[in-house]
Amino acid sequence: MLGFGQYQLLSFHGIQRFCAIQFLTQKFMEFQRQEWMNGGTELTLGKVVHRIREESLGKVSHMLSTSLGKEILHLLKHSA
């Protein structure tokens, strides 16, 4: 059994899948970092993650402020 915090892998297939997800995530962040650094500003991967989270949260909060988002929230509240 190989453990990564609370994420435990019991099979070789699971280990391969985990490594593939980690690799793709790292490559995506590095690609995004290089794209955003075209202006000459140095970015760390931590800053890239922070920026991605901020932009994603902004999109989610904008969607929730629309009438469709309000309808989704209403349905979620009354479905439980």
N, C-alpha and C positions, 0 to 999 in steps of 0.2 A: 504494500500500500504506500503510495506516494502522496504526501499531504502538502498543500499550499494554503496555510491558514485553515479556513473552514472548508476549503474545496479539496476533497480527497478523490484520488483516482485509483480505481481498482483494476483497470485493464490497460493493455498496451494501446488499444484503439483510443481509449479515453485520453491517454498521455499524448498521442499524436494529435488529436483534436485540440487539446489544450494548447500545445505548442504552436499549432497553425493559427489559432485565434490570437495568441500573444504576438506572433510574427506579423500578422496582418494589421493588428492594432498599432504596433510599433511603426510599421511602414507607412500607414495612413497618417499618423501624427508627424512623422518625419517629412512626408510629402507636403503636408499642410504647413509645417514650419518653414520649409524652403520657399513655398509659395508666398507666405506672408512676410518673409524676410527680403523680398525684392526691393523694398523701400530702404534697405540698409540697416534696419533695426534688428539687433541681435535678439533672438528669442530662445528660451529654453523649452524643453518639452513640457515642463510644468506650466509655463505661461501659455503654451498652445492648448493644453487641457483646460486651463481656466477660461481662455477665450472661447473655446468650443462650448463649454458648459454655459457661459453667459449668453452666447448667441442662441443656443438651443432653448434655454429658459425664456429668453425674450420672445422667441417664436411661439412657444407654448402659451405664455401669458397673453400674447396678442390673439392667438386663436381662441383662448378662453374668454376674451373680452368681446368677441363677435357674437352675433345671435346664435350661430351654430354651436359655438362653445358653451353658451349659456343653456342651450337646449340639452346638450350632452351632460352638463353638470346636473341639470334638473332630472334627467333620466337616471343618472347614477345615484342620486340621493333617494329617489323613490323606488328603485329596483331592489334595495336591500330589505 
